[in-house]
Amino acid sequence: MTCKLRIAIVDDHPMVAEGIQSILESYDDVVVGALNNGRNVIELLDTLDPDVILMDLNMPDIGGLSATEIVLEGRPGTHIVILSMHDTPEYTSSALNHGAMGYILKDVPTDEIKPAINTVIQRDSYLCTGAKGSLALEGSCARGADGPGADNIALTCAEPIAQTGRSRPRDICEDG
């Protein structure tokens, strides 16, 4: 018997949540539930016991960043991927600084969702192509970056902090 991944989708737009749910239900190795705001996922966290949360950034009541922090306070082992329409470095960096392990823009192809989940469940960070590009920072190395000026891009991803199990940003171009 194979253990199935428990995935919670948290988005206040039913079409988005139901669409992602439908895509993920086509895989045999996942169980999916959808919620419409951050407060619901916080209140149902122990009942749902999700391995991965796909969290919308902008929601009424409790937004994605606050919900991410609260979830990780109580369950530091939860893997959170932010879903957003915002492709600016401020949004991407903020999500990672709040403990998210991944960031996916809502305009990416649907076949990018499952690889993102598989990546964060392995405790690696996942940034979709648009989010990687938005993190153009000063630096001289860029693993995985393409295009003009790629040699000046440094990407930020999440690194676990030992005492709390939370994540903090780090330069993936660090030596060693």
Backbone as numpy.savetxt, mean C-alpha at the origin, in Angstrom:
# Nx Ny Nz CAx CAy CAz Cx Cy Cz
-4.32 -28.54 2.45 -5.16 -27.36 2.45 -4.28 -26.12 2.45
-4.53 -25.23 1.51 -3.76 -24.01 1.38 -4.41 -22.89 2.17
-3.58 -22.14 2.88 -4.07 -20.97 3.61 -4.35 -19.85 2.62
-5.50 -19.24 2.72 -5.85 -18.14 1.82 -5.50 -16.81 2.46
-5.05 -15.88 1.63 -4.79 -14.53 2.09 -6.10 -13.82 2.35
-6.18 -13.14 3.48 -7.36 -12.36 3.82 -7.08 -10.90 3.44
-7.89 -10.38 2.54 -7.68 -9.03 2.02 -8.91 -8.18 2.31
-8.67 -7.00 2.87 -9.75 -6.03 3.09 -9.53 -4.87 2.14
-10.57 -4.50 1.43 -10.54 -3.33 0.55 -11.31 -2.24 1.28
-10.68 -1.08 1.46 -11.32 0.02 2.17 -11.36 1.22 1.22
-12.54 1.48 0.68 -12.72 2.57 -0.27 -14.15 3.05 -0.20
-14.35 4.37 -0.18 -15.69 4.92 -0.06 -16.44 4.99 -1.39
-15.82 4.56 -2.46 -16.48 4.51 -3.76 -16.85 3.06 -4.08
-18.13 2.72 -4.03 -18.54 1.33 -4.23 -18.05 0.73 -5.55
-18.05 1.50 -6.61 -17.62 0.96 -7.90 -16.15 0.52 -7.84
-15.32 1.30 -7.16 -13.90 0.96 -7.03 -13.75 -0.28 -6.16
-14.36 -0.25 -4.98 -14.23 -1.38 -4.05 -14.77 -2.67 -4.65
-15.95 -2.61 -5.25 -16.55 -3.81 -5.84 -15.76 -4.29 -7.06
-15.21 -3.36 -7.82 -14.39 -3.75 -8.97 -13.13 -4.48 -8.55
-12.44 -3.94 -7.55 -11.23 -4.61 -7.04 -11.59 -5.94 -6.41
-12.68 -5.97 -5.66 -13.12 -7.21 -5.04 -13.39 -8.27 -6.10
-14.05 -7.91 -7.15 -14.35 -8.85 -8.24 -13.07 -9.39 -8.88
-12.12 -8.52 -9.09 -10.83 -8.96 -9.65 -10.15 -9.94 -8.73
-10.07 -9.59 -7.45 -9.35 -10.45 -6.50 -10.06 -11.78 -6.25
-11.39 -11.78 -6.32 -12.13 -13.03 -6.11 -11.90 -14.03 -7.23
-11.31 -13.60 -8.32 -11.00 -14.52 -9.41 -9.78 -15.38 -9.09
-9.06 -15.05 -8.04 -7.89 -15.83 -7.61 -8.32 -16.83 -6.55
-7.76 -18.02 -6.60 -8.13 -19.07 -5.65 -7.50 -18.90 -4.28
-6.46 -18.08 -4.17 -5.72 -18.01 -2.92 -6.06 -16.81 -2.04
-7.22 -16.17 -2.30 -7.60 -15.01 -1.50 -9.05 -15.07 -1.04
-9.30 -14.41 0.09 -10.64 -14.16 0.58 -10.73 -12.64 0.73
-11.77 -12.05 0.18 -11.84 -10.59 0.10 -13.11 -10.05 0.76
-12.93 -8.93 1.46 -14.07 -8.21 2.01 -13.89 -6.74 1.72
-14.97 -6.00 1.59 -14.90 -4.58 1.29 -15.59 -3.76 2.38
-14.97 -2.64 2.72 -15.50 -1.71 3.71 -15.47 -0.31 3.09
-16.30 0.59 3.63 -16.41 1.89 2.96 -15.71 3.05 3.66
-15.04 2.81 4.79 -14.27 3.89 5.40 -13.28 3.36 6.44
-12.39 4.26 6.85 -11.35 3.89 7.80 -11.88 3.46 9.15
-12.95 4.10 9.61 -13.52 3.73 10.91 -13.99 2.27 10.90
-14.62 1.85 9.80 -15.10 0.46 9.72 -13.97 -0.55 9.81
-12.87 -0.30 9.11 -11.77 -1.26 9.15 -11.14 -1.31 10.55
-11.08 -0.17 11.21 -10.54 -0.15 12.57 -11.45 -0.92 13.52
-12.75 -0.68 13.43 -13.70 -1.35 14.32 -13.78 -2.85 14.07
-13.59 -3.28 12.81 -13.73 -4.70 12.46 -12.39 -5.41 12.30
-11.31 -4.76 12.69 -9.98 -5.31 12.47 -9.79 -6.70 13.09
-10.19 -6.86 14.33 -10.02 -8.16 14.99 -10.90 -9.23 14.37
-12.09 -8.87 13.94 -13.00 -9.82 13.33 -12.51 -10.24 11.95
-12.10 -9.26 11.15 -11.65 -9.54 9.77 -10.28 -10.18 9.73
-9.40 -9.77 10.63 -8.03 -10.29 10.69 -7.36 -10.31 9.32
-7.33 -9.15 8.62 -6.77 -9.16 7.27 -5.25 -9.28 7.26
-4.74 -9.97 6.26 -3.30 -10.03 6.03 -2.86 -8.76 5.31
-3.70 -8.31 4.38 -3.42 -7.13 3.56 -4.65 -6.24 3.54
-4.41 -4.93 3.64 -5.50 -3.95 3.49 -5.14 -3.06 2.31
-6.06 -2.98 1.36 -5.95 -2.04 0.25 -6.77 -0.82 0.68
-6.11 0.28 1.00 -6.74 1.42 1.68 -6.76 2.65 0.79
-7.96 3.17 0.56 -8.10 4.43 -0.15 -7.47 5.53 0.70
-6.89 6.50 0.04 -6.23 7.59 0.75 -7.25 8.61 1.29
-8.18 9.02 0.45 -9.15 10.05 0.82 -10.53 9.44 1.05
-10.94 9.45 2.32 -12.25 8.93 2.69 -12.85 9.82 3.76
-14.19 9.85 3.85 -14.82 10.62 4.93 -14.59 9.94 6.28
-14.80 10.69 7.34 -14.68 10.22 8.71 -13.21 10.02 9.08
-12.66 8.85 8.85 -11.24 8.61 9.10 -10.59 8.27 7.77
-9.66 9.10 7.34 -8.99 8.91 6.06 -7.97 7.78 6.11
-7.42 7.48 4.96 -6.50 6.37 4.81 -5.23 6.48 5.62
-4.65 7.67 5.72 -3.41 7.82 6.48 -3.63 7.61 7.97
-4.67 8.22 8.51 -4.97 8.03 9.93 -5.34 6.58 10.22
-6.14 6.00 9.36 -6.53 4.60 9.55 -5.31 3.68 9.48
-4.38 3.98 8.59 -3.16 3.18 8.49 -2.39 3.21 9.81
-2.20 4.39 10.35 -1.49 4.50 11.63 -2.20 3.74 12.75
-3.51 3.89 12.83 -4.27 3.23 13.90 -4.23 1.72 13.75
-4.39 1.23 12.53 -4.33 -0.21 12.28 -2.96 -0.75 12.70
-1.91 -0.07 12.30 -0.56 -0.55 12.59 -0.19 -0.45 14.07
-0.83 0.47 14.79 -0.62 0.55 16.24 -1.08 -0.76 16.90
-2.25 -1.22 16.49 -2.82 -2.42 17.11 -2.35 -3.72 16.48
-2.02 -3.67 15.19 -1.62 -4.89 14.48 -0.47 -4.57 13.54
0.74 -4.44 14.11 1.89 -4.03 13.31 2.25 -4.98 12.17
1.77 -6.18 12.18 2.08 -7.14 11.11 1.18 -7.02 9.89
0.21 -6.12 9.94 -0.71 -5.94 8.81 0.01 -5.22 7.67
-0.21 -5.68 6.46 0.42 -5.09 5.28 -0.59 -4.16 4.61
-0.25 -2.88 4.51 -1.20 -1.91 3.96 -0.65 -1.34 2.65
-1.52 -1.35 1.64 -1.22 -0.75 0.35 -2.22 0.37 0.15
-1.72 1.57 -0.09 -2.58 2.72 -0.32 -3.04 2.73 -1.78
-4.33 2.97 -1.97 -4.91 3.16 -3.30 -5.20 4.65 -3.44
-4.73 5.24 -4.52 -4.93 6.68 -4.65 -4.96 7.13 -6.10
-5.56 8.29 -6.31 -5.50 8.92 -7.62 -4.39 9.96 -7.65
-3.76 10.23 -6.50 -2.73 11.26 -6.37 -1.35 10.69 -6.69
-0.68 11.29 -7.67 0.63 10.79 -8.07 1.76 11.75 -7.71
1.54 12.61 -6.73 2.58 13.54 -6.33 3.47 12.92 -5.26
4.73 13.37 -5.19 5.64 12.80 -4.18 5.18 13.04 -2.76
4.47 14.13 -2.52 4.00 14.41 -1.16 3.03 13.33 -0.68
2.11 12.93 -1.53 1.16 11.89 -1.15 1.85 10.54 -0.98
2.70 10.19 -1.92 3.38 8.90 -1.87 4.26 8.82 -0.63
5.09 9.83 -0.41 5.97 9.85 0.76 5.19 9.83 2.06
4.11 10.58 2.11 3.29 10.62 3.31 2.72 9.25 3.64
2.25 8.56 2.61 1.70 7.21 2.83 2.76 6.28 3.40
3.95 6.32 2.84 5.04 5.47 3.32 5.46 5.88 4.73
5.49 7.17 4.99 5.84 7.65 6.33 4.82 7.24 7.38
3.58 7.04 6.97 2.53 6.60 7.90 2.52 5.08 8.08
3.39 4.37 7.38 3.53 2.93 7.59 3.04 2.05 6.46
2.48 2.62 5.40 2.04 1.80 4.27 3.25 1.12 3.63
3.05 -0.08 3.16 4.13 -0.82 2.49 4.03 -0.70 0.98
2.92 -0.17 0.49 2.76 -0.04 -0.95 1.89 1.14 -1.31
1.98 1.52 -2.57 1.21 2.65 -3.08 0.87 2.35 -4.53
-0.43 2.29 -4.83 -0.90 2.00 -6.18 -1.82 3.14 -6.63
-1.55 3.64 -7.80 -2.44 4.64 -8.39 -3.66 3.94 -8.96
-4.80 4.57 -8.85 -6.05 3.95 -9.29 -6.17 3.83 -10.80
-5.24 4.43 -11.53 -5.32 4.32 -12.99 -4.36 3.27 -13.57
-3.77 2.43 -12.70 -2.89 1.37 -13.20 -3.74 0.22 -13.75
-3.16 -0.61 -14.61 -3.90 -1.78 -15.08 -4.27 -2.70 -13.91
-5.41 -3.34 -14.02 -5.90 -4.18 -12.92 -4.98 -5.36 -12.61
-4.18 -5.79 -13.58 -3.29 -6.92 -13.31 -2.10 -6.53 -12.43
-2.04 -5.28 -11.99 -0.97 -4.86 -11.09 -1.35 -5.06 -9.62
-2.62 -5.28 -9.34 -3.07 -5.40 -7.95 -2.51 -6.65 -7.27
-2.63 -7.79 -7.90 -2.18 -9.05 -7.27 -0.67 -9.07 -7.05
0.15 -8.64 -8.02 1.60 -8.57 -7.74 1.94 -7.63 -6.58
1.19 -6.55 -6.44 1.42 -5.64 -5.32 1.15 -6.35 -4.00
0.06 -7.10 -3.94 -0.27 -7.85 -2.73 0.80 -8.90 -2.44
1.19 -9.64 -3.47 2.22 -10.66 -3.28 3.54 -10.06 -2.80
3.86 -8.87 -3.25 5.10 -8.21 -2.85 5.05 -7.79 -1.39
3.98 -7.11 -0.96 3.94 -6.64 0.42 3.78 -7.78 1.41
3.15 -8.86 1.01 3.00 -9.99 1.93 4.37 -10.63 2.23
5.32 -10.40 1.33 6.70 -10.87 1.54 7.53 -9.85 2.31
6.87 -8.82 2.81 7.48 -7.74 3.59 8.39 -6.84 2.76
8.12 -6.77 1.46 8.81 -5.86 0.57 7.86 -4.71 0.23
8.42 -3.59 -0.10 7.59 -2.44 -0.50 7.22 -2.54 -1.96
6.07 -1.98 -2.29 5.61 -1.98 -3.68 5.15 -0.58 -4.05
5.73 -0.04 -5.09 5.29 1.23 -5.65 5.00 1.01 -7.11
3.80 1.37 -7.54 3.49 1.24 -8.96 4.38 2.21 -9.74
4.47 2.03 -11.02 5.36 2.83 -11.85 5.14 4.33 -11.66
3.90 4.78 -11.66 3.62 6.21 -11.49 4.05 6.73 -10.13
3.91 5.91 -9.09 4.33 6.33 -7.76 5.85 6.40 -7.67
6.54 5.46 -8.32 8.01 5.51 -8.34 8.47 6.80 -8.99
7.86 7.13 -10.10 8.23 8.33 -10.82 7.95 9.60 -10.04
6.95 9.55 -9.17 6.60 10.75 -8.40 7.60 11.01 -7.29
8.39 10.01 -6.96 9.35 10.17 -5.87 10.72 10.61 -6.38
10.73 11.43 -7.38 12.00 11.94 -7.90 12.59 12.87 -6.86
13.66 12.42 -6.24 14.32 13.19 -5.19 15.78 13.40 -5.60
16.46 14.27 -4.88 17.88 14.43 -5.17 18.59 13.13 -4.84
19.52 12.75 -5.68 20.27 11.52 -5.47 20.95 11.13 -6.74
21.78 10.11 -6.65 22.54 9.75 -7.83 22.33 8.32 -8.28
21.49 7.56 -7.58 21.25 6.20 -8.07 19.77 5.93 -8.12
19.37 5.06 -9.00 17.95 4.77 -9.14 17.77 3.36 -9.64
17.67 2.42 -8.75 17.42 1.05 -9.17 16.00 0.91 -9.63
15.80 0.39 -10.79 14.45 0.16 -11.29 13.83 1.36 -11.97
14.55 2.48 -12.06 13.98 3.65 -12.74 14.36 3.63 -14.20
13.50 4.19 -15.03 13.73 4.23 -16.46 13.59 5.65 -16.96
14.11 5.89 -18.12 13.84 7.14 -18.80 14.86 8.22 -18.52
14.66 9.38 -19.18 15.59 10.50 -19.02 15.68 10.95 -17.58
16.87 11.22 -17.12 17.07 11.70 -15.76 16.97 10.63 -14.71
16.86 9.37 -15.11 16.69 8.29 -14.14 17.88 8.19 -13.20
19.06 8.62 -13.66 20.23 8.52 -12.80 20.19 9.53 -11.65
19.23 10.43 -11.65 19.09 11.40 -10.57 17.94 11.08 -9.63
17.34 9.90 -9.75 16.18 9.56 -8.94 16.58 8.61 -7.82
16.14 8.92 -6.63 16.28 8.00 -5.50 14.87 7.68 -5.03
14.57 6.43 -4.88 13.22 6.04 -4.46 13.18 5.81 -2.96
12.03 6.08 -2.39 11.82 5.85 -0.98 10.91 4.64 -0.82
11.25 3.77 0.11 10.37 2.65 0.41 10.36 2.42 1.90
9.65 1.44 2.35 9.48 1.23 3.79 10.52 0.27 4.33
11.05 0.60 5.50 11.99 -0.26 6.20 11.42 -0.52 7.58
11.32 -1.77 8.02 10.76 -2.03 9.34 11.59 -1.41 10.46
10.93 -0.92 11.48 11.60 -0.44 12.68 11.44 -1.53 13.72
12.56 -2.02 14.24 12.57 -3.21 15.10 11.68 -3.09 16.32
11.71 -1.95 17.03 10.98 -1.87 18.29 9.46 -1.91 18.11
8.95 -1.33 17.06 7.51 -1.19 16.95 6.89 -2.05 15.86
7.72 -2.59 14.96 7.18 -3.32 13.83 6.60 -2.40 12.78
6.71 -1.08 12.98 6.19 -0.10 12.04 7.20 0.09 10.92
6.91 0.93 10.00 7.80 1.19 8.89 8.19 2.64 8.87
9.37 2.91 8.32 9.80 4.28 8.11 10.46 4.35 6.74
10.49 5.55 6.16 11.08 5.63 4.83 12.59 5.47 4.89
13.15 4.96 3.82 14.59 4.89 3.68 14.91 4.98 2.20
16.12 5.33 1.91 16.56 5.42 0.53 16.94 4.02 0.08
16.31 3.49 -0.97 16.64 2.13 -1.39 18.01 2.07 -2.04
18.61 3.20 -2.23 19.94 3.24 -2.83 21.03 3.22 -1.78
20.66 2.99 -0.51 21.66 2.94 0.55 22.67 1.84 0.25
23.89 2.11 0.58 24.94 1.09 0.41 24.82 0.07 1.52
25.15 -1.19 1.18 25.18 -2.25 2.18 23.88 -2.83 2.34
